[in-house]
């Protein structure tokens, strides 16, 4: 069956809640996946302002929606409405995927899977090395958790506009995961170039450089990068941010955010359906879509 004729009383509804929500590629990613796997599911976006979250959750349960993703600004507040929260989501303090099992809501953070699968091909290069992370928000939390759990960094350096927030994140992971080799920096200290050049892995978790502000970058100094580094930007629109262009010009290996998007989506897909997402097909489909926008 194709088109809307396939939707019926047995169709399983999956959604995403956030505010705003129109920027999300998740409906495209999951609906293509359902089509490829011939599953009777549909994925819908729901714009939920911050003061209507509780009512929205009650509505999702009442309507029997099988699961949903959560994006800004609800990733932290959603935890109060869940029966179960996974270990990684509990430590990170944010949930991006919920499974509804007959009214029992369980929360997960599949961004961890996205970060891990994206960095896995470079595991031998980056394990036990120094890492610099731009940002101190939810994305940074997922990245730091994944690095500590799977790549055992020598040192994590948090670079943020406000050093106080970076320092708060340092204290948080020192306490929750007993990892003490974390240092925070303001975004533009005099020694930032040296900090970056001394890092084997650099990750941008901020929105700086995201469409439409494609000329922006967390650093505009090419000499911040050296050959042999791995530079990963969580942004996927554009695929090659100004940051990645600068890093690549200096011989660094660059990774865009599309694979993370797909791999975190793949874990959510598995939690909802029990099946594997066709990752490579979805990666190609999304890349083509972004390139032709």
C-alpha positions, 0 to 999 in steps of 0.5 A, spaced: 500 500 500 502 507 498 500 514 500 494 515 505 490 509 503 495 505 508 493 509 514 487 505 518 485 504 525 491 500 526 496 505 524 501 506 530 502 514 531 509 516 533 510 524 534 515 529 536 513 535 541 517 541 542 517 549 540 518 551 535 518 544 531 517 546 524 525 545 523 525 538 525 527 533 520 525 527 524 518 526 521 521 525 514 527 521 517 522 516 520 516 516 515 521 514 510 523 508 514 516 506 516 515 506 508 521 502 507 520 497 512 513 497 510 510 498 517 503 501 519 506 507 523 506 514 522 510 520 525 507 527 526 510 533 529 506 537 535 508 544 537 507 544 544 509 551 548 512 550 554 506 551 559 502 546 555 507 540 556 503 537 562 496 537 558 500 535 551 503 528 555 496 527 558 493 527 551 498 523 548 497 517 553 489 518 552 490 518 544 494 511 545 500 514 541 505 509 542 511 514 543 514 520 541 521 524 541 522 530 545 526 536 543 527 543 546 525 546 550 522 540 554 528 535 554 529 536 562 521 538 564 519 531 561 522 527 566 517 529 571 511 525 567 515 519 566 514 512 570 521 510 568 528 513 566 534 510 563 540 510 566 543 515 561 538 519 561 538 520 568 545 522 569 544 527 563 538 530 566 535 530 559 530 525 555 529 525 548 525 519 546 519 516 550 515 509 549 508 509 551 506 502 554 499 502 555 500 508 559 506 507 562 511 512 560 519 510 559 524 515 557 531 515 554 536 519 551 538 516 544 543 522 543 548 518 546 547 512 541 548 518 536 554 520 539 557 513 540 556 511 533 558 517 529 565 517 533 566 509 533 570 509 526 575 514 530 575 510 536 582 508 536 584 515 534 581 519 540 580 514 546 584 516 551 586 523 548 584 530 550 577 533 548 575 540 547 567 541 547 564 548 545 557 549 549 555 547 556 547 545 554 544 539 553 548 537 547 554 537 551 551 533 556 550 527 552 557 528 549 560 528 555 557 522 558 558 518 552 565 520 552 566 518 559 563 512 558 566 509 552 572 513 550 575 515 556 578 521 555 585 524 558 582 531 559 575 534 557 575 542 556 569 545 556 569 552 552 562 556 553 560 563 552 559 564 560 565 560 564 560 559 570 555 555 566 561 551 563 564 550 571 557 548 573 557 542 568 564 541 570 562 540 577 556 536 575 560 530 571 565 530 577 560 528 582 555 524 577 560 520 574 567 521 578 571 524 572 575 530 575 579 531 569 575 537 566 576 544 565 572 550 563 574 556 559 570 562 556 569 562 549 575 567 547 580 567 552 587 568 550 590 561 550 584 558 546 588 557 540 593 553 544 587 549 547 584 547 541 591 545 537 592 541 543 586 537 542 585 530 538 577 531 538 573 538 538 566 537 538 561 543 537 555 542 541 552 549 540 547 552 534 553 557 532 553 556 524 546 553 523 542 555 517 541 561 516 547 564 520 552 559 516 558 564 516 558 564 523 563 559 527 565 558 534 572 560 532 574 564 526 582 562 527 584 557 522 590 556 526 586 553 532 586 546 528 592 541 526 592 536 521 590 529 524 585 532 529 578 530 529 572 535 528 565 534 529 559 539 529 553 536 531 549 541 526 547 538 520 544 544 516 548 546 513 552 539 512 559 543 512 559 548 517 564 554 517 567 551 523 568 544 519 571 548 513 576 551 517 578 545 520 578 541 513 583 547 511 588 545 516 588 538 514 583 535 520 578 530 519 571 533 519 564 530 521 558 533 520 551 532 524 547 528 520 550 521 522 548 523 529 541 525 527 540 518 523 543 514 529 540 517 535 533 516 530 535 509 529 535 507 536 528 511 537 526 507 531 528 500 535 525 502 541 518 504 538 518 498 533 523 493 535 526 493 528 532 496 525 532 503 521 535 502 514 541 507 517 545 508 510 538 509 506 536 514 511 543 517 511 543 518 503 535 520 503 536 526 508 543 528 505 540 529 498 534 533 501 539 537 505 543 538 498 537 540 494 534 545 499 
